[in-house]
């Protein structure tokens, strides 16, 4: 794997990931750009004890541009983009409109800066591709990028947690159609992670067992909510799924984060995950909007409790119908699901490809 680090015109980092050592990534960024924004502001919700990030500069971020003005496509003569190269495999760069950055204001005046980092991960140079259409070797390259960035961002001063994720579909709120994800390096441990690890700690104190391993073992034994599996990974609908179609993907070996996955585990993830994504798309015959979220251990706390896993969920509950957060969910955090998890798993298992694919591994 070739890793090439360069800089954009405003000083932001950009990193190419290539399978071939001969890839030439010397093209410069020819744009004239203003300096990157300073860090956001953190404010503590005194009623919930949680951090809220105020990032007013993000109001000006790019919003649903036409395809011929996509900032994530490769640069072409007369139209430079965020990626100076004329083509690429996988590329990561600092977000131009970050929620967190390492650029604090000169005057603090009692403000808590949102120090950290936000990066964009472009999965393919093909604007019309999706993660579900990536070949196995391309998925493997994406995994190498995730693992690389997890390790590097975890080493930054003040970073407490690294979160790799993808939002797909305008229904989810995606503002750029190009196949891409993001990585947040938070200056705090997120509320969901704190809650999950608190439950895991209580479970270990009560039973002496690992909560995540017990959940995975129970799902594999019951089989009724399993969607797909191989020797190293299992994808299942959780017993108490909050979303109409929600799938959790667990490695069989407990590891804290993406950087800790073995080469075999990284190889085995792609075919299983792409299979699940394609099943989602086949459910209603249209691209399924989704959030795909890697849950990783915090950088320096409770790493023995955490268990790396992927949470994939969609807001689509039926053809032409979306689930919107109602009062109970948005205000109280008490979810109501319209679909039995067992039925969701059954439908996903049945959503098999009608025509056998060739299995070709083409870029």
LUMNU-892142 format. One line per field, with one value per residue: x, y, z of N, C-alpha, C in turn; residue in one letter; residue number from 1. Coordinates in steps of 0.1 Angstrom, whole numbers, plus 5000, padded with zeros to 4 digits. Example, Ala and Ser with C-alpha at 12.3 -4.5 7.8 and 13.67 -1.06 7.14 Angstrom:
BEGIN
n_xx: [5132_5128]
n_yy: [4943_4978]
n_zz: [5078_5071]
ca_xx: [5123_5137]
ca_yy: [4955_4989]
ca_zz: [5078_5071]
c_xx: [5132_5129]
c_yy: [4967_5000]
c_zz: [5078_5079]
type: [A_S]
seq: [1_2]
This chain:
BEGIN
n_xx: [5008_5007_5013_5008_5015_5005_4999_4971_4961_4955_4969_4959_4960_4964_4960_4969_4959_4971_4971_4991_5026_5037_5021_5016_5015_5020_5007_4999_4979_4962_4945_4933_4929_4910_4923_4920_4891_4890_4890_4860_4835_4831_4804_4790_4762_4744_4723_4723_4749_4765_4787_4782_4787_4795_4796_4796_4807_4802_4778_4782_4791_4795_4766_4748_4758_4757_4766_4788_4802_4812_4831_4846_4854_4880_4905_4902_4914_4910_4891_4898_4897_4890_4907_4937_4948_4944_4931_4922_4925_4918_4913_4921_4914_4918_4888_4872_4854_4853_4840_4856_4889_4925_4932_4932_4916_4933_4927_4912_4893_4878_4864_4858_4877_4868_4888_4904_4899_4887_4881_4877_4869_4873_4859_4861_4871_4851_4823_4797_4797_4791_4795_4786_4792_4819_4848_4864_4892_4893_4876_4893_4914_4901_4897_4923_4929_4911_4921_4947_4942_4928_4948_4967_4952_4944_4967_4970_4974_4950_4929_4901_4885_4880_4861_4848_4828_4800_4775_4748_4729_4704_4681_4690_4704_4727_4750_4767_4769_4789_4806_4816_4830_4834_4857_4858_4877_4873_4873_4864_4848_4821_4785_4770_4789_4800_4777_4773_4797_4795_4773_4785_4805_4791_4778_4801_4810_4788_4785_4810_4816_4822_4802_4797_4808_4791_4766_4771_4776_4751_4734_4745_4740_4712_4704_4682_4681_4703_4719_4740_4771_4806_4837_4850_4835_4802_4770_4741_4707_4700_4685_4669_4663_4665_4659_4641_4654_4682_4715_4741_4775_4799_4833_4846_4866_4876_4885_4899_4898_4898_4924_4935_4927_4934_4952_4938_4913_4906_4906_4884_4862_4852_4838_4815_4803_4797_4779_4758_4751_4742_4720_4703_4698_4684_4659_4638_4642_4655_4682_4692_4690_4714_4731_4763_4783_4813_4820_4843_4869_4875_4903_4921_4908_4889_4895_4897_4871_4857_4845_4852_4828_4804_4777_4750_4724_4691_4668_4646_4615_4596_4587_4589_4584_4597_4612_4608_4622_4600_4581_4586_4610_4628_4626_4626_4643_4633_4628_4605_4598_4586_4589_4594_4624_4631_4617_4627_4653_4647_4637_4659_4677_4664_4667_4683_4707_4695_4706_4736_4767_4798_4820_4842_4871_4874_4886]
n_yy: [4988_5021_5052_5086_5117_5150_5186_5208_5240_5258_5248_5225_5190_5163_5130_5104_5070_5042_5012_5005_5009_5027_5049_5083_5111_5139_5162_5196_5217_5242_5262_5294_5299_5308_5310_5281_5276_5287_5268_5253_5259_5246_5238_5231_5211_5216_5203_5176_5169_5168_5175_5201_5211_5242_5253_5276_5284_5264_5268_5278_5257_5236_5228_5203_5204_5206_5177_5183_5201_5190_5189_5168_5151_5141_5166_5185_5200_5235_5233_5230_5209_5197_5176_5174_5155_5139_5115_5090_5065_5060_5087_5109_5138_5169_5183_5210_5225_5221_5204_5201_5212_5216_5242_5266_5297_5328_5344_5332_5338_5326_5307_5273_5256_5237_5216_5192_5171_5169_5148_5140_5112_5099_5074_5065_5076_5077_5094_5084_5061_5038_5027_5002_4993_4990_4971_4942_4947_4974_4981_4970_4988_5011_5003_5002_5029_5038_5025_5035_5062_5061_5053_5074_5097_5091_5096_5123_5152_5157_5144_5123_5103_5084_5085_5068_5071_5069_5087_5082_5093_5117_5117_5112_5134_5140_5162_5161_5142_5125_5094_5090_5093_5102_5112_5118_5132_5134_5157_5147_5119_5104_5107_5083_5063_5065_5057_5031_5017_5020_5003_4979_4977_4974_4949_4932_4934_4922_4896_4887_4884_4894_4919_4925_4903_4884_4892_4889_4861_4851_4859_4845_4820_4819_4825_4836_4863_4867_4881_4878_4860_4851_4834_4851_4874_4885_4896_4910_4917_4937_4927_4946_4966_5000_5013_5010_4993_4979_4970_4952_4948_4925_4917_4884_4882_4899_4932_4965_4986_4998_4998_4977_4954_4923_4914_4893_4897_4922_4917_4899_4914_4932_4917_4907_4930_4945_4928_4930_4957_4957_4940_4957_4977_4962_4957_4976_4982_5006_5029_5026_5049_5055_5054_5046_5034_5033_5019_5025_5020_5043_5066_5066_5055_5029_5009_4982_4974_4980_4970_4966_4974_4977_4998_4999_5016_5024_5050_5044_5029_5017_5012_5043_5055_5072_5069_5093_5111_5111_5128_5113_5100_5121_5140_5126_5104_5079_5052_5040_5013_5004_4979_4945_4932_4906_4902_4921_4910_4886_4895_4908_4886_4873_4890_4884_4884_4883_4876_4858_4872_4881_4882_4896_4915_4945_4978]
n_zz: [5000_4990_5004_5002_5012_5011_5006_5006_4990_5010_5031_5044_5052_5028_5018_4998_4991_4977_4958_4941_4939_4920_4916_4907_4925_4924_4916_4920_4942_4927_4934_4948_4981_5010_5044_5065_5087_5122_5152_5165_5190_5223_5243_5275_5282_5308_5320_5310_5311_5289_5260_5237_5204_5189_5157_5138_5113_5096_5083_5058_5042_5013_4994_4980_4952_4915_4895_4878_4892_4914_4944_4952_4931_4909_4899_4869_4839_4841_4861_4891_4920_4954_4953_4939_4920_4888_4888_4912_4938_4967_4988_5014_5032_5051_5063_5048_5061_5090_5120_5141_5148_5147_5152_5172_5184_5188_5210_5239_5260_5280_5265_5255_5233_5203_5198_5177_5150_5117_5090_5055_5036_5005_4987_4961_4929_4911_4904_4903_4916_4945_4979_4979_4953_4951_4944_4959_4964_4964_4986_5005_5004_5013_5039_5049_5048_5068_5091_5092_5096_5120_5138_5135_5141_5167_5181_5183_5203_5228_5216_5221_5211_5181_5152_5125_5097_5074_5057_5037_5010_5001_5017_5042_5047_5034_5018_4997_4968_4959_4964_4996_5030_5064_5090_5124_5149_5181_5208_5232_5248_5232_5239_5234_5233_5259_5274_5264_5272_5299_5304_5296_5315_5339_5332_5331_5358_5370_5359_5351_5325_5290_5276_5248_5235_5246_5235_5208_5207_5215_5194_5173_5181_5182_5156_5142_5137_5121_5093_5075_5073_5078_5082_5099_5105_5115_5106_5119_5127_5154_5185_5198_5178_5169_5145_5114_5095_5106_5110_5127_5125_5135_5143_5148_5166_5195_5193_5199_5180_5146_5137_5150_5137_5120_5090_5077_5087_5078_5051_5049_5057_5037_5014_5029_5040_5017_5005_5024_5021_4994_4997_5012_4993_4975_4987_4983_4957_4952_4958_4991_5017_5043_5075_5083_5108_5126_5157_5179_5204_5230_5230_5253_5275_5291_5271_5274_5278_5254_5222_5189_5164_5137_5131_5111_5097_5084_5074_5059_5059_5043_5009_4994_5019_5048_5080_5103_5131_5158_5184_5207_5202_5194_5215_5239_5236_5234_5216_5190_5170_5139_5127_5132_5144_5138_5115_5098_5095_5082_5058_5048_5045_5025_5003_4980_4953_4920_4896_4892_4901_4883_4899_4894_4900_4895_4892]
ca_xx: [5000_5015_5007_5014_5010_5007_4990_4962_4966_4953_4977_4953_4967_4957_4967_4964_4962_4972_4975_5003_5037_5041_5011_5022_5006_5027_5000_4997_4966_4964_4935_4936_4919_4912_4928_4910_4885_4895_4882_4846_4834_4824_4796_4785_4748_4744_4712_4726_4763_4771_4792_4775_4797_4790_4805_4788_4813_4797_4766_4787_4797_4790_4754_4742_4762_4755_4777_4799_4808_4815_4844_4853_4858_4894_4906_4904_4919_4901_4882_4905_4888_4897_4917_4945_4951_4934_4924_4927_4918_4912_4920_4917_4919_4911_4875_4873_4844_4853_4833_4867_4902_4936_4935_4925_4917_4944_4921_4902_4883_4869_4858_4864_4877_4865_4900_4903_4902_4876_4886_4868_4874_4867_4860_4864_4871_4839_4812_4784_4798_4787_4803_4781_4797_4833_4854_4870_4905_4890_4872_4905_4921_4894_4899_4936_4928_4904_4930_4958_4937_4924_4960_4973_4944_4944_4980_4970_4971_4936_4918_4896_4878_4880_4848_4848_4814_4794_4761_4745_4715_4698_4671_4698_4709_4740_4751_4776_4765_4801_4808_4826_4826_4841_4863_4858_4886_4866_4881_4857_4841_4807_4775_4766_4800_4800_4766_4775_4807_4789_4765_4794_4812_4781_4777_4813_4810_4777_4786_4824_4817_4822_4789_4796_4810_4779_4756_4774_4774_4737_4729_4750_4733_4698_4704_4670_4684_4715_4717_4751_4783_4817_4845_4856_4825_4788_4761_4728_4698_4700_4672_4660_4667_4657_4656_4634_4664_4694_4724_4753_4785_4810_4844_4845_4877_4874_4896_4893_4896_4901_4939_4939_4923_4945_4951_4927_4900_4904_4902_4871_4851_4846_4827_4804_4797_4791_4767_4747_4747_4734_4707_4695_4694_4674_4647_4627_4646_4661_4693_4688_4697_4718_4743_4772_4791_4822_4821_4857_4873_4881_4918_4929_4900_4880_4898_4895_4857_4852_4846_4849_4817_4798_4763_4744_4709_4684_4655_4635_4607_4588_4589_4583_4582_4608_4610_4613_4621_4588_4584_4591_4624_4636_4626_4629_4652_4626_4624_4594_4602_4574_4592_4600_4638_4632_4611_4638_4664_4642_4636_4673_4682_4657_4670_4695_4709_4688_4716_4749_4777_4810_4830_4854_4877_4879_4886]
ca_yy: [5000_5033_5063_5098_5129_5163_5197_5216_5253_5265_5242_5213_5178_5154_5118_5094_5056_5035_4998_5003_5018_5036_5060_5096_5120_5152_5174_5206_5224_5255_5272_5304_5296_5315_5301_5272_5282_5283_5257_5256_5262_5235_5242_5220_5210_5214_5193_5163_5167_5164_5185_5205_5218_5253_5255_5285_5285_5253_5272_5281_5246_5233_5221_5197_5210_5197_5167_5188_5210_5182_5192_5155_5145_5145_5179_5185_5214_5246_5231_5223_5205_5193_5165_5179_5145_5137_5103_5085_5053_5064_5099_5115_5152_5176_5189_5225_5231_5211_5206_5202_5214_5219_5257_5274_5311_5334_5348_5322_5345_5316_5297_5260_5254_5224_5211_5179_5171_5163_5145_5135_5100_5096_5060_5062_5088_5076_5102_5077_5048_5038_5017_4988_4989_4988_4958_4938_4953_4988_4981_4968_5001_5020_4998_5006_5043_5039_5020_5045_5075_5059_5053_5087_5107_5088_5100_5137_5157_5161_5135_5113_5092_5086_5080_5067_5069_5073_5091_5081_5096_5130_5115_5112_5148_5142_5174_5158_5129_5117_5084_5095_5092_5112_5108_5128_5130_5142_5161_5141_5106_5107_5102_5069_5054_5065_5049_5017_5012_5019_4991_4968_4976_4968_4935_4925_4933_4913_4883_4883_4882_4906_4922_4925_4889_4876_4895_4882_4846_4848_4861_4834_4807_4820_4825_4841_4877_4868_4884_4872_4858_4843_4828_4861_4884_4882_4907_4906_4928_4937_4922_4957_4975_5012_5017_5000_4983_4982_4958_4954_4939_4923_4907_4873_4884_4912_4942_4978_4996_4993_4996_4964_4943_4916_4914_4884_4903_4933_4911_4893_4924_4938_4910_4906_4943_4949_4920_4936_4969_4953_4935_4969_4983_4954_4956_4983_4985_5020_5031_5028_5059_5049_5058_5035_5040_5024_5021_5022_5023_5056_5066_5063_5050_5017_5001_4968_4971_4982_4959_4973_4969_4986_4999_5003_5017_5032_5056_5040_5019_5011_5019_5057_5060_5073_5071_5106_5111_5117_5134_5103_5098_5133_5147_5117_5093_5066_5048_5031_5007_4998_4966_4935_4929_4893_4903_4928_4901_4877_4902_4910_4873_4869_4900_4879_4888_4874_4872_4856_4882_4874_4881_4902_4925_4955_4991]
ca_zz: [5000_4989_5011_4998_5020_5005_5012_4997_4988_5023_5042_5049_5047_5019_5018_4988_4994_4964_4958_4933_4943_4910_4914_4908_4932_4926_4911_4931_4943_4920_4938_4958_4991_5023_5055_5071_5099_5135_5159_5169_5205_5230_5255_5283_5285_5323_5324_5306_5313_5276_5252_5224_5196_5181_5146_5129_5100_5087_5076_5045_5035_5000_4996_4969_4939_4904_4894_4872_4901_4927_4949_4955_4919_4905_4892_4854_4834_4842_4872_4902_4931_4966_4950_4927_4910_4877_4892_4925_4943_4979_4993_5027_5034_5062_5059_5046_5070_5101_5133_5151_5142_5156_5150_5182_5183_5196_5223_5243_5267_5287_5256_5254_5219_5198_5192_5172_5136_5108_5077_5044_5030_4992_4985_4947_4920_4902_4911_4903_4924_4959_4986_4975_4940_4952_4943_4972_4967_4967_5000_5014_5005_5023_5053_5052_5051_5081_5101_5092_5102_5134_5145_5135_5148_5181_5187_5184_5216_5231_5209_5231_5204_5167_5147_5111_5094_5061_5055_5023_5005_5005_5027_5055_5049_5027_5009_4985_4963_4956_4975_5006_5044_5072_5103_5134_5160_5191_5221_5243_5245_5229_5249_5231_5237_5274_5279_5260_5280_5312_5305_5295_5328_5348_5329_5335_5372_5375_5353_5348_5310_5281_5271_5234_5231_5249_5226_5195_5208_5216_5181_5164_5185_5179_5141_5136_5132_5113_5079_5067_5081_5072_5092_5108_5108_5115_5105_5124_5132_5169_5191_5201_5168_5169_5132_5106_5090_5113_5110_5134_5120_5145_5141_5158_5176_5201_5191_5203_5169_5132_5135_5156_5128_5113_5075_5073_5091_5068_5038_5051_5060_5025_5008_5037_5041_5004_5004_5032_5015_4983_5002_5016_4981_4968_4995_4977_4944_4951_4967_5005_5025_5055_5082_5086_5119_5133_5171_5184_5218_5233_5229_5265_5286_5289_5259_5277_5277_5241_5212_5176_5156_5128_5131_5098_5098_5074_5078_5050_5065_5033_4996_4995_5033_5056_5094_5109_5146_5163_5197_5217_5199_5193_5227_5251_5233_5236_5202_5186_5157_5132_5121_5141_5140_5131_5101_5090_5092_5072_5045_5042_5040_5012_4993_4973_4939_4911_4886_4898_4896_4878_4909_4889_4909_4887_4899]
c_xx: [5009_5006_5014_5007_5014_4999_4982_4967_4964_4961_4971_4960_4958_4966_4961_4968_4960_4976_4989_5014_5040_5031_5018_5012_5012_5019_4997_4983_4968_4954_4941_4925_4921_4918_4917_4904_4892_4886_4869_4847_4826_4816_4790_4770_4747_4733_4715_4741_4770_4777_4784_4785_4790_4800_4797_4794_4808_4784_4770_4792_4789_4777_4748_4745_4759_4768_4789_4807_4812_4829_4852_4858_4873_4894_4907_4908_4908_4891_4890_4895_4896_4908_4925_4947_4940_4926_4929_4920_4910_4920_4913_4922_4911_4899_4877_4864_4843_4845_4844_4880_4912_4941_4927_4926_4928_4939_4910_4890_4873_4862_4866_4865_4874_4877_4898_4906_4890_4882_4875_4876_4867_4870_4864_4864_4858_4827_4799_4785_4791_4796_4799_4787_4812_4838_4861_4883_4903_4885_4884_4913_4914_4897_4913_4937_4922_4914_4941_4953_4933_4937_4966_4965_4943_4957_4980_4967_4956_4925_4914_4890_4878_4868_4848_4833_4811_4780_4758_4731_4710_4688_4678_4703_4723_4740_4760_4773_4777_4803_4820_4821_4834_4847_4863_4868_4881_4875_4874_4852_4827_4797_4772_4777_4801_4789_4768_4786_4803_4781_4774_4802_4803_4779_4789_4813_4799_4780_4801_4826_4818_4808_4788_4798_4798_4768_4758_4772_4759_4730_4733_4743_4719_4695_4693_4672_4697_4712_4728_4763_4794_4826_4850_4846_4811_4780_4747_4720_4697_4686_4663_4664_4658_4652_4649_4643_4677_4702_4737_4763_4797_4821_4842_4856_4875_4887_4890_4890_4900_4916_4943_4935_4934_4942_4940_4914_4896_4899_4887_4859_4844_4835_4814_4796_4790_4779_4755_4742_4738_4720_4698_4690_4683_4660_4635_4631_4651_4672_4688_4696_4701_4729_4750_4783_4799_4823_4834_4859_4878_4897_4925_4921_4891_4883_4896_4880_4852_4854_4842_4837_4811_4783_4758_4729_4703_4671_4644_4628_4598_4591_4581_4580_4594_4604_4616_4612_4609_4591_4590_4606_4633_4637_4630_4639_4646_4621_4613_4597_4589_4576_4598_4614_4639_4627_4621_4649_4660_4642_4650_4679_4676_4661_4683_4695_4703_4698_4730_4759_4790_4821_4843_4858_4883_4877_4873]
c_yy: [5012_5045_5076_5110_5142_5174_5204_5231_5261_5258_5229_5201_5170_5142_5108_5080_5049_5021_4996_5014_5029_5048_5074_5106_5134_5164_5183_5211_5238_5265_5282_5303_5305_5306_5293_5279_5278_5273_5262_5258_5250_5242_5230_5221_5207_5204_5179_5159_5163_5177_5188_5213_5229_5256_5263_5286_5274_5256_5275_5269_5243_5224_5216_5204_5201_5188_5173_5199_5203_5185_5180_5147_5149_5159_5176_5199_5224_5244_5223_5220_5203_5183_5169_5168_5144_5124_5099_5072_5057_5076_5104_5129_5159_5183_5204_5232_5222_5215_5208_5204_5217_5233_5265_5289_5317_5338_5338_5329_5336_5306_5284_5256_5239_5218_5196_5179_5164_5160_5139_5123_5097_5082_5056_5076_5088_5083_5093_5063_5049_5028_5003_4984_4987_4974_4955_4945_4968_4990_4979_4981_5011_5016_5002_5021_5045_5036_5030_5057_5073_5059_5067_5097_5104_5093_5115_5142_5161_5153_5124_5101_5095_5078_5080_5064_5073_5076_5090_5084_5109_5129_5115_5126_5150_5154_5172_5144_5120_5106_5087_5092_5103_5105_5120_5124_5140_5146_5155_5127_5109_5101_5087_5059_5053_5056_5034_5010_5011_5006_4979_4966_4970_4953_4927_4923_4923_4899_4878_4881_4895_4907_4919_4910_4881_4879_4888_4867_4843_4849_4850_4821_4807_4819_4833_4856_4878_4871_4878_4869_4851_4838_4839_4873_4879_4895_4903_4919_4927_4934_4934_4969_4988_5017_5006_4989_4987_4969_4961_4943_4938_4914_4896_4875_4898_4920_4956_4987_4990_4991_4983_4952_4936_4917_4905_4890_4915_4928_4905_4902_4928_4930_4909_4919_4947_4941_4925_4948_4967_4948_4947_4976_4975_4953_4963_4988_4999_5020_5034_5039_5052_5057_5046_5040_5030_5028_5016_5025_5037_5055_5061_5058_5038_5009_4986_4964_4972_4970_4965_4966_4981_4986_5006_5004_5026_5038_5052_5028_5011_5018_5033_5062_5061_5074_5085_5105_5118_5123_5125_5101_5110_5140_5139_5106_5080_5061_5039_5026_5001_4984_4957_4932_4916_4893_4911_4919_4891_4883_4905_4897_4870_4879_4896_4884_4878_4868_4870_4866_4874_4873_4888_4913_4936_4969_4998]
c_zz: [5000_4996_5008_5005_5013_5012_5002_4998_5001_5034_5048_5043_5038_5018_5008_4993_4981_4966_4951_4937_4933_4908_4916_4914_4934_4921_4922_4931_4938_4924_4947_4968_5003_5034_5060_5083_5112_5141_5163_5185_5211_5242_5262_5286_5300_5327_5321_5308_5300_5269_5240_5217_5188_5170_5135_5115_5090_5080_5061_5037_5022_5002_4982_4955_4928_4902_4888_4880_4915_4932_4953_4943_4917_4898_4877_4850_4835_4854_4883_4914_4944_4964_4937_4916_4900_4879_4905_4928_4956_4984_5005_5028_5046_5056_5059_5056_5082_5113_5144_5143_5152_5155_5160_5180_5192_5210_5227_5250_5274_5278_5256_5239_5215_5191_5189_5158_5129_5095_5068_5038_5017_4989_4971_4940_4912_4910_4912_4910_4937_4966_4981_4961_4940_4951_4956_4975_4970_4982_5009_5015_5014_5037_5058_5056_5065_5092_5103_5100_5116_5142_5146_5143_5163_5188_5188_5198_5218_5225_5219_5224_5189_5161_5132_5107_5079_5063_5041_5020_5010_5016_5041_5058_5042_5018_4998_4981_4961_4967_4984_5020_5051_5084_5112_5145_5171_5202_5233_5239_5243_5238_5247_5236_5252_5280_5276_5269_5294_5314_5304_5308_5338_5345_5333_5350_5377_5371_5352_5333_5303_5275_5256_5229_5234_5239_5212_5196_5208_5202_5172_5168_5181_5164_5135_5131_5125_5099_5070_5076_5073_5084_5103_5112_5108_5115_5109_5127_5147_5174_5194_5191_5169_5156_5124_5101_5096_5114_5118_5128_5129_5140_5151_5169_5182_5199_5195_5191_5156_5130_5141_5148_5121_5098_5071_5076_5082_5055_5038_5052_5047_5018_5016_5038_5028_5001_5012_5026_5002_4986_5006_5003_4973_4975_4987_4963_4941_4961_4981_5012_5038_5062_5086_5096_5126_5148_5176_5198_5219_5232_5241_5277_5282_5276_5262_5276_5263_5232_5198_5169_5148_5130_5118_5100_5087_5079_5069_5057_5055_5020_4996_5008_5041_5071_5098_5124_5151_5177_5207_5215_5200_5207_5239_5248_5234_5222_5201_5172_5151_5126_5131_5136_5133_5117_5092_5086_5081_5059_5039_5038_5027_5001_4986_4959_4930_4901_4893_4892_4891_4888_4905_4898_4901_4894_4895]
type: [X_X_X_X_X_X_X_X_X_X_X_X_X_X_X_X_X_X_X_X_X_X_X_X_X_X_X_X_X_X_X_X_X_X_X_X_X_X_X_X_X_X_X_X_X_X_X_X_X_X_X_X_X_X_X_X_X_X_X_X_X_X_X_X_X_X_X_X_X_X_X_X_X_X_X_X_X_X_X_X_X_X_X_X_X_X_X_X_X_X_X_X_X_X_X_X_X_X_X_X_X_X_X_X_X_X_X_X_X_X_X_X_X_X_X_X_X_X_X_X_X_X_X_X_X_X_X_X_X_X_X_X_X_X_X_X_X_X_X_X_X_X_X_X_X_X_X_X_X_X_X_X_X_X_X_X_X_X_X_X_X_X_X_X_X_X_X_X_X_X_X_X_X_X_X_X_X_X_X_X_X_X_X_X_X_X_X_X_X_X_X_X_X_X_X_X_X_X_X_X_X_X_X_X_X_X_X_X_X_X_X_X_X_X_X_X_X_X_X_X_X_X_X_X_X_X_X_X_X_X_X_X_X_X_X_X_X_X_X_X_X_X_X_X_X_X_X_X_X_X_X_X_X_X_X_X_X_X_X_X_X_X_X_X_X_X_X_X_X_X_X_X_X_X_X_X_X_X_X_X_X_X_X_X_X_X_X_X_X_X_X_X_X_X_X_X_X_X_X_X_X_X_X_X_X_X_X_X_X_X_X_X_X_X_X_X_X_X_X_X_X_X_X_X_X_X_X_X_X_X_X_X_X_X_X_X_X_X_X_X_X_X_X_X_X_X_X_X_X_X_X_X_X_X_X_X_X_X_X_X_X_X_X]
seq: [1_2_3_4_5_6_7_8_9_10_11_12_13_14_15_16_17_18_19_20_21_22_23_24_25_26_27_28_29_30_31_32_33_34_35_36_37_38_39_40_41_42_43_44_45_46_47_48_49_50_51_52_53_54_55_56_57_58_59_60_61_62_63_64_65_66_67_68_69_70_71_72_73_74_75_76_77_78_79_80_81_82_83_84_85_86_87_88_89_90_91_92_93_94_95_96_97_98_99_100_101_102_103_104_105_106_107_108_109_110_111_112_113_114_115_116_117_118_119_120_121_122_123_124_125_126_127_128_129_130_131_132_133_134_135_136_137_138_139_140_141_142_143_144_145_146_147_148_149_150_151_152_153_154_155_156_157_158_159_160_161_162_163_164_165_166_167_168_169_170_171_172_173_174_175_176_177_178_179_180_181_182_183_184_185_186_187_188_189_190_191_192_193_194_195_196_197_198_199_200_201_202_203_204_205_206_207_208_209_210_211_212_213_214_215_216_217_218_219_220_221_222_223_224_225_226_227_228_229_230_231_232_233_234_235_236_237_238_239_240_241_242_243_244_245_246_247_248_249_250_251_252_253_254_255_256_257_258_259_260_261_262_263_264_265_266_267_268_269_270_271_272_273_274_275_276_277_278_279_280_281_282_283_284_285_286_287_288_289_290_291_292_293_294_295_296_297_298_299_300_301_302_303_304_305_306_307_308_309_310_311_312_313_314_315_316_317_318_319_320_321_322_323_324_325_326_327_328_329_330_331_332_333_334_335_336_337_338_339_340_341_342_343_344_345_346_347_348_349_350_351_352_353_354_355_356_357_358_359_360_361_362_363]
